[in-house]
Every structure is written in C-alpha cells, then in structure tokens.
C-alpha cells in the first residue's frame, strides 16, 4: 500500500491541512479512524505526517470507550 500512496505525494495529510511531501517522513493513516468504523481498505488510507498520525492514534478509540463506559453506568434510585 505504501508505494501506491507514495506515488500520490505531495498530498494532504489525513490528519491536518498541510501537504505531505515525498522527502518527509510519513506514515499511512486512516481517513476515518478504525475505532469509528473505518476500514483498512485503500479508499480509507492516506499519507499522514508521523507526528500527526501518532498524536491522533488512539484518541478516537479512547473517546468511544469513555462514552460507552459512561452509558453503562447505572444510577441507583435513592
């Protein structure tokens, strides 16, 4: 997948509005986070700056987990 995405550079980072240039360090990032139902299909992947991708990783999954755990709590009637 990396050679396919590399052929499209320069391209916009999937996590920020700036371009990922061919000479920069970059990773493959999800357009729609996997934790939010995004797939590993090529249509959902794109270039991401290393810093952008690593700072975005896990936040959506953690937010989903927190939301779920809050909804699972039951208030006892006093």
PDB file of N, CA, C and O in Angstrom:
ATOM      1  N   UNK A   1       0.819  -1.190   0.000  1.00  0.00           N
ATOM      2  CA  UNK A   1       0.000   0.000   0.000  1.00  0.00           C
ATOM      3  C   UNK A   1       0.873   1.269   0.000  1.00  0.00           C
ATOM      4  O   UNK A   1       0.528   2.264  -0.638  1.00  0.00           O
ATOM      5  N   UNK A   2       1.989   1.224   0.710  1.00  0.00           N
ATOM      6  CA  UNK A   2       2.850   2.408   0.798  1.00  0.00           C
ATOM      7  C   UNK A   2       3.319   2.893  -0.579  1.00  0.00           C
ATOM      8  O   UNK A   2       3.282   4.098  -0.826  1.00  0.00           O
ATOM      9  N   UNK A   3       3.759   2.009  -1.490  1.00  0.00           N
ATOM     10  CA  UNK A   3       4.178   2.504  -2.809  1.00  0.00           C
ATOM     11  C   UNK A   3       3.038   3.177  -3.586  1.00  0.00           C
ATOM     12  O   UNK A   3       3.271   4.120  -4.342  1.00  0.00           O
ATOM     13  N   UNK A   4       1.828   2.697  -3.399  1.00  0.00           N
ATOM     14  CA  UNK A   4       0.670   3.303  -4.093  1.00  0.00           C
ATOM     15  C   UNK A   4       0.433   4.713  -3.567  1.00  0.00           C
ATOM     16  O   UNK A   4       0.231   5.646  -4.343  1.00  0.00           O
ATOM     17  N   UNK A   5       0.458   4.864  -2.235  1.00  0.00           N
ATOM     18  CA  UNK A   5       0.237   6.184  -1.644  1.00  0.00           C
ATOM     19  C   UNK A   5       1.421   7.099  -1.945  1.00  0.00           C
ATOM     20  O   UNK A   5       1.231   8.290  -2.189  1.00  0.00           O
ATOM     21  N   UNK A   6       2.643   6.558  -1.931  1.00  0.00           N
ATOM     22  CA  UNK A   6       3.836   7.359  -2.225  1.00  0.00           C
ATOM     23  C   UNK A   6       3.767   7.972  -3.619  1.00  0.00           C
ATOM     24  O   UNK A   6       4.270   9.073  -3.842  1.00  0.00           O
ATOM     25  N   UNK A   7       3.150   7.268  -4.549  1.00  0.00           N
ATOM     26  CA  UNK A   7       3.032   7.772  -5.916  1.00  0.00           C
ATOM     27  C   UNK A   7       2.114   8.992  -5.997  1.00  0.00           C
ATOM     28  O   UNK A   7       2.168   9.735  -6.978  1.00  0.00           O
ATOM     29  N   UNK A   8       1.270   9.212  -4.982  1.00  0.00           N
ATOM     30  CA  UNK A   8       0.341  10.344  -4.995  1.00  0.00           C
ATOM     31  C   UNK A   8       0.927  11.600  -4.331  1.00  0.00           C
ATOM     32  O   UNK A   8       0.320  12.669  -4.391  1.00  0.00           O
ATOM     33  N   UNK A   9       2.104  11.476  -3.700  1.00  0.00           N
ATOM     34  CA  UNK A   9       2.697  12.609  -2.992  1.00  0.00           C
ATOM     35  C   UNK A   9       3.222  13.649  -3.969  1.00  0.00           C
ATOM     36  O   UNK A   9       3.720  13.278  -5.032  1.00  0.00           O
ATOM     37  N   UNK A  10       3.131  14.930  -3.654  1.00  0.00           N
ATOM     38  CA  UNK A  10       2.624  15.514  -2.424  1.00  0.00           C
ATOM     39  C   UNK A  10       1.100  15.420  -2.360  1.00  0.00           C
ATOM     40  O   UNK A  10       0.402  15.572  -3.362  1.00  0.00           O
ATOM     41  N   UNK A  11       0.618  15.169  -1.163  1.00  0.00           N
ATOM     42  CA  UNK A  11      -0.826  15.063  -0.926  1.00  0.00           C
ATOM     43  C   UNK A  11      -1.118  15.581   0.478  1.00  0.00           C
ATOM     44  O   UNK A  11      -0.227  15.650   1.325  1.00  0.00           O
ATOM     45  N   UNK A  12      -2.370  15.942   0.710  1.00  0.00           N
ATOM     46  CA  UNK A  12      -2.764  16.471   2.014  1.00  0.00           C
ATOM     47  C   UNK A  12      -2.730  15.374   3.064  1.00  0.00           C
ATOM     48  O   UNK A  12      -3.161  14.249   2.813  1.00  0.00           O
ATOM     49  N   UNK A  13      -2.222  15.705   4.232  1.00  0.00           N
ATOM     50  CA  UNK A  13      -2.189  14.787   5.375  1.00  0.00           C
ATOM     51  C   UNK A  13      -3.629  14.459   5.773  1.00  0.00           C
ATOM     52  O   UNK A  13      -4.496  15.332   5.736  1.00  0.00           O
ATOM     53  N   UNK A  14      -3.886  13.211   6.151  1.00  0.00           N
ATOM     54  CA  UNK A  14      -5.243  12.824   6.546  1.00  0.00           C
ATOM     55  C   UNK A  14      -5.631  13.409   7.903  1.00  0.00           C
ATOM     56  O   UNK A  14      -6.802  13.367   8.278  1.00  0.00           O
ATOM     57  N   UNK A  15      -4.662  13.954   8.645  1.00  0.00           N
ATOM     58  CA  UNK A  15      -4.939  14.490   9.974  1.00  0.00           C
ATOM     59  C   UNK A  15      -4.805  16.006  10.091  1.00  0.00           C
ATOM     60  O   UNK A  15      -5.234  16.581  11.091  1.00  0.00           O
ATOM     61  N   UNK A  16      -4.225  16.660   9.099  1.00  0.00           N
ATOM     62  CA  UNK A  16      -4.068  18.116   9.152  1.00  0.00           C
ATOM     63  C   UNK A  16      -4.165  18.666   7.726  1.00  0.00           C
ATOM     64  O   UNK A  16      -4.140  17.892   6.769  1.00  0.00           O
ATOM     65  N   UNK A  17      -4.272  19.973   7.574  1.00  0.00           N
ATOM     66  CA  UNK A  17      -4.450  20.540   6.228  1.00  0.00           C
ATOM     67  C   UNK A  17      -3.162  20.712   5.421  1.00  0.00           C
ATOM     68  O   UNK A  17      -3.210  21.192   4.289  1.00  0.00           O
ATOM     69  N   UNK A  18      -2.026  20.334   5.976  1.00  0.00           N
ATOM     70  CA  UNK A  18      -0.747  20.557   5.300  1.00  0.00           C
ATOM     71  C   UNK A  18      -0.372  19.386   4.384  1.00  0.00           C
ATOM     72  O   UNK A  18      -0.819  18.254   4.573  1.00  0.00           O
ATOM     73  N   UNK A  19       0.453  19.693   3.400  1.00  0.00           N
ATOM     74  CA  UNK A  19       0.876  18.671   2.450  1.00  0.00           C
ATOM     75  C   UNK A  19       1.963  17.772   3.044  1.00  0.00           C
ATOM     76  O   UNK A  19       2.830  18.221   3.793  1.00  0.00           O
ATOM     77  N   UNK A  20       1.887  16.514   2.690  1.00  0.00           N
ATOM     78  CA  UNK A  20       2.957  15.561   2.992  1.00  0.00           C
ATOM     79  C   UNK A  20       3.823  15.509   1.735  1.00  0.00           C
ATOM     80  O   UNK A  20       3.349  15.157   0.655  1.00  0.00           O
ATOM     81  N   UNK A  21       5.071  15.858   1.887  1.00  0.00           N
ATOM     82  CA  UNK A  21       5.987  15.898   0.747  1.00  0.00           C
ATOM     83  C   UNK A  21       6.753  14.582   0.647  1.00  0.00           C
ATOM     84  O   UNK A  21       6.967  13.915   1.660  1.00  0.00           O
ATOM     85  N   UNK A  22       7.167  14.202  -0.555  1.00  0.00           N
ATOM     86  CA  UNK A  22       7.860  12.923  -0.734  1.00  0.00           C
ATOM     87  C   UNK A  22       9.149  12.785   0.079  1.00  0.00           C
ATOM     88  O   UNK A  22       9.538  11.672   0.436  1.00  0.00           O
ATOM     89  N   UNK A  23       9.812  13.902   0.373  1.00  0.00           N
ATOM     90  CA  UNK A  23      11.067  13.823   1.112  1.00  0.00           C
ATOM     91  C   UNK A  23      10.877  13.853   2.634  1.00  0.00           C
ATOM     92  O   UNK A  23      11.858  13.788   3.375  1.00  0.00           O
ATOM     93  N   UNK A  24       9.642  13.951   3.101  1.00  0.00           N
ATOM     94  CA  UNK A  24       9.356  13.958   4.537  1.00  0.00           C
ATOM     95  C   UNK A  24       9.117  12.538   5.045  1.00  0.00           C
ATOM     96  O   UNK A  24       8.775  11.634   4.282  1.00  0.00           O
ATOM     97  N   UNK A  25       9.307  12.367   6.359  1.00  0.00           N
ATOM     98  CA  UNK A  25       8.924  11.097   6.992  1.00  0.00           C
ATOM     99  C   UNK A  25       7.404  11.091   7.084  1.00  0.00           C
ATOM    100  O   UNK A  25       6.804  12.067   7.534  1.00  0.00           O
ATOM    101  N   UNK A  26       6.784  10.007   6.664  1.00  0.00           N
ATOM    102  CA  UNK A  26       5.336   9.921   6.711  1.00  0.00           C
ATOM    103  C   UNK A  26       4.901   8.491   6.975  1.00  0.00           C
ATOM    104  O   UNK A  26       5.670   7.546   6.799  1.00  0.00           O
ATOM    105  N   UNK A  27       3.667   8.352   7.397  1.00  0.00           N
ATOM    106  CA  UNK A  27       3.068   7.044   7.669  1.00  0.00           C
ATOM    107  C   UNK A  27       1.742   6.959   6.949  1.00  0.00           C
ATOM    108  O   UNK A  27       1.236   7.950   6.423  1.00  0.00           O
ATOM    109  N   UNK A  28       1.191   5.770   6.933  1.00  0.00           N
ATOM    110  CA  UNK A  28      -0.148   5.584   6.380  1.00  0.00           C
ATOM    111  C   UNK A  28      -1.142   5.801   7.510  1.00  0.00           C
ATOM    112  O   UNK A  28      -1.048   5.164   8.560  1.00  0.00           O
ATOM    113  N   UNK A  29      -2.095   6.701   7.293  1.00  0.00           N
ATOM    114  CA  UNK A  29      -3.102   6.994   8.302  1.00  0.00           C
ATOM    115  C   UNK A  29      -4.505   6.689   7.794  1.00  0.00           C
ATOM    116  O   UNK A  29      -4.745   6.613   6.589  1.00  0.00           O
ATOM    117  N   UNK A  30      -5.414   6.517   8.725  1.00  0.00           N
ATOM    118  CA  UNK A  30      -6.814   6.280   8.375  1.00  0.00           C
ATOM    119  C   UNK A  30      -7.533   7.609   8.174  1.00  0.00           C
ATOM    120  O   UNK A  30      -7.347   8.542   8.956  1.00  0.00           O
ATOM    121  N   UNK A  31      -8.345   7.699   7.140  1.00  0.00           N
ATOM    122  CA  UNK A  31      -9.173   8.879   6.926  1.00  0.00           C
ATOM    123  C   UNK A  31     -10.303   8.866   7.955  1.00  0.00           C
ATOM    124  O   UNK A  31     -10.529   9.856   8.650  1.00  0.00           O
ATOM    125  N   UNK A  32     -11.003   7.749   8.046  1.00  0.00           N
ATOM    126  CA  UNK A  32     -11.990   7.522   9.103  1.00  0.00           C
ATOM    127  C   UNK A  32     -11.340   6.541  10.066  1.00  0.00           C
ATOM    128  O   UNK A  32     -11.008   5.418   9.685  1.00  0.00           O
ATOM    129  N   UNK A  33     -11.158   6.961  11.307  1.00  0.00           N
ATOM    130  CA  UNK A  33     -10.472   6.129  12.297  1.00  0.00           C
ATOM    131  C   UNK A  33     -11.081   4.736  12.398  1.00  0.00           C
ATOM    132  O   UNK A  33     -12.298   4.565  12.324  1.00  0.00           O
ATOM    133  N   UNK A  34     -10.219   3.754  12.567  1.00  0.00           N
ATOM    134  CA  UNK A  34     -10.674   2.376  12.710  1.00  0.00           C
ATOM    135  C   UNK A  34     -11.624   2.235  13.895  1.00  0.00           C
ATOM    136  O   UNK A  34     -12.577   1.458  13.840  1.00  0.00           O
ATOM    137  N   UNK A  35     -11.369   2.978  14.955  1.00  0.00           N
ATOM    138  CA  UNK A  35     -12.219   2.919  16.150  1.00  0.00           C
ATOM    139  C   UNK A  35     -13.619   3.458  15.880  1.00  0.00           C
ATOM    140  O   UNK A  35     -14.557   3.157  16.618  1.00  0.00           O
ATOM    141  N   UNK A  36     -13.758   4.254  14.824  1.00  0.00           N
ATOM    142  CA  UNK A  36     -15.064   4.806  14.476  1.00  0.00           C
ATOM    143  C   UNK A  36     -15.703   4.072  13.308  1.00  0.00           C
ATOM    144  O   UNK A  36     -16.649   4.571  12.697  1.00  0.00           O
ATOM    145  N   UNK A  37     -15.193   2.902  13.001  1.00  0.00           N
ATOM    146  CA  UNK A  37     -15.776   2.090  11.937  1.00  0.00           C
ATOM    147  C   UNK A  37     -15.052   2.151  10.613  1.00  0.00           C
ATOM    148  O   UNK A  37     -15.495   1.541   9.640  1.00  0.00           O
ATOM    149  N   UNK A  38     -13.944   2.876  10.552  1.00  0.00           N
ATOM    150  CA  UNK A  38     -13.173   2.946   9.321  1.00  0.00           C
ATOM    151  C   UNK A  38     -12.493   1.612   9.033  1.00  0.00           C
ATOM    152  O   UNK A  38     -12.180   0.851   9.949  1.00  0.00           O
ATOM    153  N   UNK A  39     -12.272   1.342   7.766  1.00  0.00           N
ATOM    154  CA  UNK A  39     -11.673   0.075   7.362  1.00  0.00           C
ATOM    155  C   UNK A  39     -10.200   0.264   7.014  1.00  0.00           C
ATOM    156  O   UNK A  39      -9.693   1.386   6.985  1.00  0.00           O
ATOM    157  N   UNK A  40      -9.535  -0.833   6.755  1.00  0.00           N
ATOM    158  CA  UNK A  40      -8.154  -0.815   6.283  1.00  0.00           C
ATOM    159  C   UNK A  40      -8.099  -0.873   4.766  1.00  0.00           C
ATOM    160  O   UNK A  40      -7.045  -1.138   4.187  1.00  0.00           O
ATOM    161  N   UNK A  41      -9.218  -0.629   4.132  1.00  0.00           N
ATOM    162  CA  UNK A  41      -9.313  -0.606   2.683  1.00  0.00           C
ATOM    163  C   UNK A  41      -8.532   0.590   2.141  1.00  0.00           C
ATOM    164  O   UNK A  41      -8.435   1.621   2.806  1.00  0.00           O
ATOM    165  N   UNK A  42      -7.988   0.458   0.963  1.00  0.00           N
ATOM    166  CA  UNK A  42      -7.190   1.515   0.364  1.00  0.00           C
ATOM    167  C   UNK A  42      -7.921   2.833   0.206  1.00  0.00           C
ATOM    168  O   UNK A  42      -7.287   3.888   0.184  1.00  0.00           O
ATOM    169  N   UNK A  43      -9.240   2.797   0.097  1.00  0.00           N
ATOM    170  CA  UNK A  43     -10.004   4.041  -0.042  1.00  0.00           C
ATOM    171  C   UNK A  43     -10.089   4.811   1.271  1.00  0.00           C
ATOM    172  O   UNK A  43     -10.483   5.977   1.273  1.00  0.00           O
ATOM    173  N   UNK A  44      -9.727   4.179   2.394  1.00  0.00           N
ATOM    174  CA  UNK A  44      -9.778   4.822   3.700  1.00  0.00           C
ATOM    175  C   UNK A  44      -8.380   5.127   4.247  1.00  0.00           C
ATOM    176  O   UNK A  44      -8.233   5.484   5.416  1.00  0.00           O
ATOM    177  N   UNK A  45      -7.367   4.987   3.411  1.00  0.00           N
ATOM    178  CA  UNK A  45      -5.992   5.212   3.850  1.00  0.00           C
ATOM    179  C   UNK A  45      -5.358   6.330   3.050  1.00  0.00           C
ATOM    180  O   UNK A  45      -5.683   6.538   1.881  1.00  0.00           O
ATOM    181  N   UNK A  46      -4.451   7.049   3.693  1.00  0.00           N
ATOM    182  CA  UNK A  46      -3.759   8.121   3.008  1.00  0.00           C
ATOM    183  C   UNK A  46      -2.500   8.496   3.763  1.00  0.00           C
ATOM    184  O   UNK A  46      -2.217   7.941   4.825  1.00  0.00           O
ATOM    185  N   UNK A  47      -1.739   9.442   3.215  1.00  0.00           N
ATOM    186  CA  UNK A  47      -0.497   9.843   3.871  1.00  0.00           C
ATOM    187  C   UNK A  47      -0.763  10.696   5.104  1.00  0.00           C
ATOM    188  O   UNK A  47      -1.721  11.468   5.142  1.00  0.00           O
ATOM    189  N   UNK A  48       0.082  10.551   6.098  1.00  0.00           N
ATOM    190  CA  UNK A  48      -0.012  11.353   7.314  1.00  0.00           C
ATOM    191  C   UNK A  48       1.391  11.655   7.811  1.00  0.00           C
ATOM    192  O   UNK A  48       2.271  10.794   7.784  1.00  0.00           O
ATOM    193  N   UNK A  49       1.590  12.878   8.260  1.00  0.00           N
ATOM    194  CA  UNK A  49       2.863  13.204   8.905  1.00  0.00           C
ATOM    195  C   UNK A  49       3.019  12.283  10.109  1.00  0.00           C
ATOM    196  O   UNK A  49       2.028  11.933  10.751  1.00  0.00           O
ATOM    197  N   UNK A  50       4.232  11.892  10.418  1.00  0.00           N
ATOM    198  CA  UNK A  50       4.479  10.989  11.548  1.00  0.00           C
ATOM    199  C   UNK A  50       3.908  11.589  12.829  1.00  0.00           C
ATOM    200  O   UNK A  50       3.214  10.909  13.584  1.00  0.00           O
ATOM    201  N   UNK A  51       4.199  12.850  13.065  1.00  0.00           N
ATOM    202  CA  UNK A  51       3.717  13.488  14.305  1.00  0.00           C
ATOM    203  C   UNK A  51       2.193  13.552  14.348  1.00  0.00           C
ATOM    204  O   UNK A  51       1.589  13.282  15.386  1.00  0.00           O
ATOM    205  N   UNK A  52       1.574  13.905  13.235  1.00  0.00           N
ATOM    206  CA  UNK A  52       0.100  13.974  13.185  1.00  0.00           C
ATOM    207  C   UNK A  52      -0.510  12.608  13.453  1.00  0.00           C
ATOM    208  O   UNK A  52      -1.443  12.479  14.246  1.00  0.00           O
ATOM    209  N   UNK A  53       0.018  11.598  12.794  1.00  0.00           N
ATOM    210  CA  UNK A  53      -0.559  10.261  12.909  1.00  0.00           C
ATOM    211  C   UNK A  53      -0.401   9.692  14.311  1.00  0.00           C
ATOM    212  O   UNK A  53      -1.315   9.055  14.834  1.00  0.00           O
ATOM    213  N   UNK A  54       0.744   9.919  14.913  1.00  0.00           N
ATOM    214  CA  UNK A  54       0.969   9.360  16.249  1.00  0.00           C
ATOM    215  C   UNK A  54       0.229  10.135  17.331  1.00  0.00           C
ATOM    216  O   UNK A  54      -0.124   9.565  18.363  1.00  0.00           O
ATOM    217  N   UNK A  55      -0.012  11.419  17.113  1.00  0.00           N
ATOM    218  CA  UNK A  55      -0.778  12.171  18.106  1.00  0.00           C
ATOM    219  C   UNK A  55      -2.270  11.890  17.962  1.00  0.00           C
ATOM    220  O   UNK A  55      -3.013  12.025  18.935  1.00  0.00           O
ATOM    221  N   UNK A  56      -2.724  11.503  16.773  1.00  0.00           N
ATOM    222  CA  UNK A  56      -4.138  11.193  16.560  1.00  0.00           C
ATOM    223  C   UNK A  56      -4.461   9.764  16.978  1.00  0.00           C
ATOM    224  O   UNK A  56      -5.602   9.470  17.334  1.00  0.00           O
ATOM    225  N   UNK A  57      -3.484   8.881  16.939  1.00  0.00           N
ATOM    226  CA  UNK A  57      -3.722   7.468  17.206  1.00  0.00           C
ATOM    227  C   UNK A  57      -4.247   7.200  18.599  1.00  0.00           C
ATOM    228  O   UNK A  57      -3.674   7.650  19.591  1.00  0.00           O
ATOM    229  N   UNK A  58      -5.335   6.467  18.663  1.00  0.00           N
ATOM    230  CA  UNK A  58      -5.873   6.042  19.941  1.00  0.00           C
ATOM    231  C   UNK A  58      -6.872   6.991  20.573  1.00  0.00           C
ATOM    232  O   UNK A  58      -7.629   6.581  21.453  1.00  0.00           O
ATOM    233  N   UNK A  59      -6.898   8.259  20.147  1.00  0.00           N
ATOM    234  CA  UNK A  59      -7.804   9.212  20.774  1.00  0.00           C
ATOM    235  C   UNK A  59      -9.263   8.860  20.502  1.00  0.00           C
ATOM    236  O   UNK A  59     -10.100   8.926  21.403  1.00  0.00           O
ATOM    237  N   UNK A  60      -9.565   8.486  19.265  1.00  0.00           N
ATOM    238  CA  UNK A  60     -10.953   8.159  18.934  1.00  0.00           C
ATOM    239  C   UNK A  60     -11.405   6.902  19.657  1.00  0.00           C
ATOM    240  O   UNK A  60     -12.531   6.829  20.149  1.00  0.00           O
ATOM    241  N   UNK A  61     -10.526   5.919  19.718  1.00  0.00           N
ATOM    242  CA  UNK A  61     -10.872   4.683  20.422  1.00  0.00           C
ATOM    243  C   UNK A  61     -11.085   4.924  21.896  1.00  0.00           C
ATOM    244  O   UNK A  61     -11.999   4.362  22.498  1.00  0.00           O
ATOM    245  N   UNK A  62     -10.243   5.756  22.479  1.00  0.00           N
ATOM    246  CA  UNK A  62     -10.380   6.080  23.902  1.00  0.00           C
ATOM    247  C   UNK A  62     -11.679   6.851  24.147  1.00  0.00           C
ATOM    248  O   UNK A  62     -12.385   6.578  25.117  1.00  0.00           O
ATOM    249  N   UNK A  63     -11.997   7.812  23.273  1.00  0.00           N
ATOM    250  CA  UNK A  63     -13.232   8.580  23.423  1.00  0.00           C
ATOM    251  C   UNK A  63     -14.454   7.675  23.314  1.00  0.00           C
ATOM    252  O   UNK A  63     -15.431   7.846  24.044  1.00  0.00           O
ATOM    253  N   UNK A  64     -14.393   6.715  22.400  1.00  0.00           N
ATOM    254  CA  UNK A  64     -15.507   5.777  22.232  1.00  0.00           C
ATOM    255  C   UNK A  64     -15.647   4.913  23.485  1.00  0.00           C
ATOM    256  O   UNK A  64     -16.761   4.646  23.936  1.00  0.00           O
ATOM    257  N   UNK A  65     -14.529   4.484  24.039  1.00  0.00           N
ATOM    258  CA  UNK A  65     -14.545   3.650  25.237  1.00  0.00           C
ATOM    259  C   UNK A  65     -15.109   4.427  26.424  1.00  0.00           C
ATOM    260  O   UNK A  65     -15.899   3.883  27.195  1.00  0.00           O
ATOM    261  N   UNK A  66     -14.718   5.681  26.581  1.00  0.00           N
ATOM    262  CA  UNK A  66     -15.216   6.501  27.687  1.00  0.00           C
ATOM    263  C   UNK A  66     -16.715   6.714  27.555  1.00  0.00           C
ATOM    264  O   UNK A  66     -17.445   6.603  28.539  1.00  0.00           O
ATOM    265  N   UNK A  67     -17.184   7.020  26.341  1.00  0.00           N
ATOM    266  CA  UNK A  67     -18.617   7.223  26.111  1.00  0.00           C
ATOM    267  C   UNK A  67     -19.391   5.967  26.459  1.00  0.00           C
ATOM    268  O   UNK A  67     -20.441   6.029  27.099  1.00  0.00           O
ATOM    269  N   UNK A  68     -18.868   4.824  26.035  1.00  0.00           N
ATOM    270  CA  UNK A  68     -19.551   3.565  26.316  1.00  0.00           C
ATOM    271  C   UNK A  68     -19.583   3.292  27.817  1.00  0.00           C
ATOM    272  O   UNK A  68     -20.611   2.879  28.354  1.00  0.00           O
ATOM    273  N   UNK A  69     -18.469   3.519  28.488  1.00  0.00           N
ATOM    274  CA  UNK A  69     -18.440   3.214  29.920  1.00  0.00           C
ATOM    275  C   UNK A  69     -19.378   4.146  30.698  1.00  0.00           C
ATOM    276  O   UNK A  69     -19.961   3.729  31.699  1.00  0.00           O
ATOM    277  N   UNK A  70     -19.531   5.394  30.255  1.00  0.00           N
ATOM    278  CA  UNK A  70     -20.463   6.302  30.916  1.00  0.00           C
ATOM    279  C   UNK A  70     -21.895   5.849  30.717  1.00  0.00           C
ATOM    280  O   UNK A  70     -22.711   5.939  31.635  1.00  0.00           O
ATOM    281  N   UNK A  71     -22.211   5.360  29.515  1.00  0.00           N
ATOM    282  CA  UNK A  71     -23.585   4.926  29.255  1.00  0.00           C
ATOM    283  C   UNK A  71     -23.899   3.610  29.963  1.00  0.00           C
ATOM    284  O   UNK A  71     -25.067   3.292  30.189  1.00  0.00           O
ATOM    285  N   UNK A  72     -22.878   2.853  30.310  1.00  0.00           N
ATOM    286  CA  UNK A  72     -23.089   1.582  31.003  1.00  0.00           C
ATOM    287  C   UNK A  72     -23.353   1.770  32.500  1.00  0.00           C
ATOM    288  O   UNK A  72     -23.867   0.873  33.167  1.00  0.00           O
ATOM    289  N   UNK A  73     -22.997   2.943  33.012  1.00  0.00           N
ATOM    290  CA  UNK A  73     -23.200   3.183  34.440  1.00  0.00           C
ATOM    291  C   UNK A  73     -24.671   3.364  34.731  1.00  0.00           C
ATOM    292  O   UNK A  73     -25.396   4.019  33.983  1.00  0.00           O
ATOM    293  N   UNK A  74     -25.079   2.799  35.778  1.00  0.00           N
ATOM    294  CA  UNK A  74     -26.478   2.916  36.178  1.00  0.00           C
ATOM    295  C   UNK A  74     -26.547   3.674  37.501  1.00  0.00           C
ATOM    296  O   UNK A  74     -25.786   3.404  38.430  1.00  0.00           O
ATOM    297  N   UNK A  75     -27.455   4.609  37.564  1.00  0.00           N
ATOM    298  CA  UNK A  75     -27.648   5.348  38.801  1.00  0.00           C
ATOM    299  C   UNK A  75     -28.627   4.598  39.666  1.00  0.00           C
ATOM    300  O   UNK A  75     -29.686   4.177  39.201  1.00  0.00           O
ATOM    301  N   UNK A  76     -28.282   4.433  40.902  1.00  0.00           N
ATOM    302  CA  UNK A  76     -29.177   3.754  41.829  1.00  0.00           C
ATOM    303  C   UNK A  76     -30.237   4.717  42.335  1.00  0.00           C
ATOM    304  O   UNK A  76     -29.920   5.841  42.724  1.00  0.00           O
ATOM    305  N   UNK A  77     -31.498   4.287  42.334  1.00  0.00           N
ATOM    306  CA  UNK A  77     -32.546   5.149  42.862  1.00  0.00           C
ATOM    307  C   UNK A  77     -32.454   5.208  44.391  1.00  0.00           C
ATOM    308  O   UNK A  77     -32.499   4.169  45.050  1.00  0.00           O
ATOM    309  N   UNK A  78     -32.332   6.358  44.936  1.00  0.00           N
ATOM    310  CA  UNK A  78     -32.218   6.505  46.384  1.00  0.00           C
ATOM    311  C   UNK A  78     -33.507   6.949  46.973  1.00  0.00           C
ATOM    312  O   UNK A  78     -33.602   7.127  48.187  1.00  0.00           O
TER     313      UNK A  78
END
